[in-house]
Every structure is written in C-alpha cells, then in structure tokens.
C-alpha cells in the first residue's frame, strides 16, 4: 500500500513530539508514513535523537527510509517558532502542509492523510477563514469526484463507539437554529455510506440523538425533536437507511445500548465528544467522512501547555495512523 502523508500540525504544540512517538511505535510494523512539515521542528522534538529525521525529495524511498528514521517532506517554516508559544507566523506553513498532503492524496500518490492538531486562534489571526481542519478539507476536495453522499462529516471513534456530528464548532446557543431536517439526513446518509465503505459494515444501524432532555418528552421540553429530528429519521428510513430515534442522549451510550447500533448521529459537539473521551480518552480518533480522500487525526488539540516538554502521549495519533491505513485498504478492495 502507498504510504500515508502526516501533516505536522502546529509546530509549537505537541505535533513534533507525538510524530516521533508514533514513528517509534510503528517503525517495525507500519503502516509507513512520511511527515509533511518542517524537518528541523521534527528533529528538535523531545526524544527525537540525533540523525532520526530523513529529509526526502520524492516518495519512492519512503518505505526504506521509514525503517531507520522519520521521512520528512521538508517544507520549512518561514519564521522561527518556540515550543509552547503559538505564533500566527507559522500559519502560512501549516496551511501549506495541509494543502500539499491533500494534493498528494487527490492524485493517489499517497493512501491517505493524517493530520496532527492545529490551533484555530493563530490561524484566524493570519486570515484563515475556516472553522477548522474538517471544513478546510471539504473546500480543498470540493472539485474532486466522489461517488455517494458528500461530506465533510466529522466522526469520532473510540473503543466500540462511533459518533458523527450534525453541527460541529457551533456555540451551544446557536445549535438549535442550525439544525435542519436536511442536515440530519445528510449526516445520516454520509455516516451509513462510510460504515459500509470504510468500516466494512454491510447493514449499518444508526441511532439518532435528540437535542433536548428526555428527547423533548413529546414536546413538553422543546419541539426540535417533533419538528426536525423525527421527520429526518423518517426521511432516512424512506431512503433505505436503518435509522432510529430520537433517543435521549443521556441513555444512548451505555454498553448495552451501544450494542444495538453501529454509529450514533449526534446533534452537537459535546454530545459526541464527551462519551467518546470517557470511553477512551487517549485513543480516540477523528475521521472525516464523505470525502474522496482518507483523512484521520488524533482526537485532541495542540497541547501548547506541554509543547516541547516530552510529556505528550502519541496514543491517539498512533490509532489515527492505523485507522487511516485500514480505511485506505478497504477502499482498495
């Protein structure tokens, strides 16, 4: 299989450090990856060790280089960066690394893209106009052909739970106004398609969460379930998707309930993120569904407060790399 492209993320955060940790965990067994980023930032990470970075100009030698060091497609930072200190000066390079990796994936040069964490505030300061990675990837791949329901839809995966989001980085006060029947139906269609295509589940079962306590209790605690969620679930059923709901969110995630569905369709950020992180705080993975490329990332942020201190755990990045390879392999089948 072709290698994976791993973007470095914000170099002032834990990206360089968890890249080194992921390579140490995977160097003997794979899957093979190379970093798109600044080679000096990787080399200066805690525990990197002298001579660990292998700067590459092309991808032909990734597999052989991966066995003995971290291959880096070196696109140097345009200004010096200090670990633990976010700086908008790094934004153009961070964006360039993402664009480069996505371009390689669209051309089928790489099997998929794994992205180390970025911070929104420094990017916004530099003029970045997207809420986050997910939306930016949607824009970068918008012109590419894709067979099926179109994302981007964010999925969080941990242990035996897969949860997708209808709204993502919306203030809680605005979530109700952002919910529509069409948005829930699209999230459900993309989720069902991805479960079949990317996770090998032939007949996916979806559980759709309610918005209000007790899923609105028949309209007594809000009407969103009656006016939006129930019609969306019916529309999904009419389209051939095995969808049920709305379920009260506080009863949707115990193990006995999770056994009855393959993915939960959640309506806002914390409704999905809290149970995922309770199940596996260190090993959760963010997967972008409904794109013509494979993309995963760790389910955590940049960790500026521990950047450069040798304390970051690479577990989530390792899980993201492995899952990206599994999805890429299924898409080849």
N, C-alpha and C positions, 0 to 999 in steps of 0.2 A: 504494500500500500504506500502511496505517496506520503511524505512527511506532513506534519501539522505546522502551521505558522502560529507562533505565540507572540502576541504583541506585549511589549514591556510594561504598558500602563504608565502611571505617573512615576517617574524615576525617583522622586523624593519620598515616595511611600515604600511599602514593603515589596513592590513588584520585583526588583532585582533579587532580593533575598529569597522569596518563595520560588522564583525561577531556578535558582541554584539548588534549593531543596528538592524541587520536582525532578531536576536532572539527576541528582544523586539517587533518588528513589527509582527512577525509570531507566537509567543508563544501560543496565544489563538486560532488561526485558522489553523495553519500549512501552508504548509506541514512541517512535522517533519524532522529535520536533526541532525546530530552529527558532531563534528569537528574532523578531523584527524590532530593532531598537538601537540603543547606544551601547556599543561594546564596552566602553570604559565604565559605564554605570553598572553593567553586569559584573565586570571584573572587580569592581570596588565593593561589591556586596559582601556582608559578613559571611565568612566560611567559604568564600569563592576559591581561595587558594591561587597560588601563582600559576600562570600558564593554563588556566582552566578554559578560558574563552578561545574559541576558534572562529576568527572572522572569515566569512565566506563571501565570495563574489557571485556565485551561482549555486544552484541547488543540487547539482549532480553529486556532490561529495558530502551531503548532509548525513547520510546513514553511516558512512565510515567515520566522519568527524564526531558524530554523536556518541560513539562508543568510548571516546577518550576525552571529550570535553564538550562544552556547550557551543553549538554552532550559532553564530550571530550574523545576520544580515545587517551590517553596520550602517545605520543612518544617524550620524552623530547629532547630539543636541547642539543648538545654536548658541546656548549660553550655559555657563556652569550652574549646576544645581547642588544644593546641600541637602543631604538626607534629613527627613523630618521637617523640612521647611518648604511647603508648597509655593510654587512660583509660576505666575502666568507666562513667564518667558519660555517655559517648557511646552506650552500648549501647541504651537505650530508643529513641533516634532511629534508629540503624542498623536495629533490628528494625522500627520503623515504616516506614522507607523500603522495606524488602523487602515487608512486608505490603501497602503501598499499590500497589507495582508489580505484585505478583501479583494483587491485586484488579482492577486495570485490565486485566490480561491475561485473567483469567477472564471478565470482562464483554465481552471482544472490543473494548475501547476502544483497546488497543494490539496490535501484531502479535506482540510477544514481549518477554521480559525479558532484559536483560544485566546481570550483577551484577559490580561492582568488588569487589576482595578484602576479606574480613573476617578478623579475628583471633579465634581461639576463646577464648583466655585472658581477655581483658577481658569478653567476653560471658558466659562461665561465672561470672566474678566477680559479674556482675549478675543471675545466676539463669537464664541461657539453658540450656535442657535438651536441646539437640540437638547431635549431634556436629559438624555443620557446615551449610553452605548447603543441600546436597543433601537431607538428611533433613528440614530445616525446610520446604523447598519441597514435599516429599512430604506433610507434615502439612497445609500450607496449602491444598493442592489435593485432599485426600483425598475430600472430599464431591462433587467435580465428576465429571460423566460422562466416561468415557474408553473408547473402543472399541478393545479389544485387551489384550495383556499389560501389566500395570501395573508401573511403576517405583516409586520413582526408582532408576535405574541410572546410574552415572557412566560417561561415555565421555570419553576423551582423544583428540584428533585432531591430528595434525601430519604435514605432507607427505602421504605415501601410506599412513600408518598410522592405523588406528582401533582403539583398545583399550578394552574395557569391564571393569569390576571386579565381582567377586562379593562380596568383602569390601572395605571402604574404609579407614576410620581405625581399624583394629584393631591392637593390638600384635602383633608377629610371633609371639610365644609363644602367642597365642590364635587364630591364623588356622586351624589345623587343626581345632580344636574348633568353629569357626563354619561350616566347610564342610559342606554337605549336598547330597544329590542335588537336592532341591527348589530350593535357592538357585542352583545352577548352571543348572538347567533354566530357571528364571525369568529369569536374566540372559541366557541364550541366546535365549529367546523374545522378550524385550524388544529385544535387540540386532538380531535378524533383522527384527522388525517395523519398528524405526526405520530400518534400512538401506533398506527398501522405501519407507516413508512419507516419511522426512525427507531421504534421500540419493539417492533415485531408482534404487536397485539392485534390479532386478526379481527376481533369483535370488541372494540373498546367501549367501556361503560363510563359515562360521565355523571358526576354529582354536582349540581349547580347550587351554590350557596345563596342564601338570602342576604339581604342588606341589613334589615332591622333585627332587633332582639326577637327571638321566637319566630323568625322569618315573617315578621309583621303581624302575627296572630290574627289572620283573616282580616287585616285592615285596621285592627284596633291600635297597632303601634307603627303605623306607616303603610302607605299604599303602593310603594315601589314594587313589592312582590306581585300584587294583583295586576298592576298596570304595565309592568315591564318584564319581570322575571318569568312569571308563569306563561305569558304569551311567547317569550323567547324559547322556553323549554318545549312548548308545543310545536313551535316552528322547527326546532332541531329534530324532534321526533318525525315531523312530516317530511324532513329531508333525509330520513333514514338513520339518524344518529340515536343511539341508545342513551338518552339523557333523562335524568330525573331531578326533581327539585321543585321549588327551592327548599333547601334544608337549613335549619337554624345552624349558624356557624359554630356555636358552642358545642354541638353534638356531632359535628361532621368528621372529626379527626381521631377519635379513639380507634385502637387497632381493630376492634370488631367491626366498626363501621367502614374503615378503610378497606377491609377485605371485600366489601361489596361494590367497589368501583375502582377504575384504573386511573382516573385523574379527577381532581376537584377543580371546578371552574369557579374562581373566587372573584369578588367584585372590586376589591381594593387591596392596596399593597400589604398592609399588616395582617389582613385576613388570611393571606397565604404565607407570608414570611414568618409569622410567629410560630405556627405549628411546624413548619419546615425546620426552623432553627432549634425548636425544642426537641425534635426527633434526632437531629444530627448537626449540632452547631458547627463542628469543624469540617464536616464532609459534604455539605450541601453544594449543589451545582445549579447555576443559572444557564438555561438553554433557550436560545431564540428559535421559535418555531415559525414555519411558514415562509422561509427564505430559500432561495436557490443555492445557498451555501450552508455548510455546517458551522455553527458557532456555539461555543460554550464559554463559561467563565466561572471563576470562584464566586461563591455566594457571600462575599464580604467586601468591605471597602479598602481604601488605600492604607489605612493604619499609620498615618503620619506620626502619631504619638509614639510608635515603636520603630519608625523607619531608621534603618542603619544600625540598630542595636542588637541584632542577632537573636531576636525573641520570636519572630513570626513563624507560625506553623504553615507548612505548604500543603496540608491535607486536602483542602478544597480545590486547590489548583491541580493537584495530582488526580483527584476524582474527575475534574473537568477535562483534563487531557485524555484520560481513559474513556470517558463517555463520548467525547468527540470522535475518537477512533472507532468506537463501537457503532456510532450512528453512521459514520462515513462508510464503514464496512457493509452495513445493512443497505445503504443506498447503492452500493456497487452490486449487490446480489441480484 
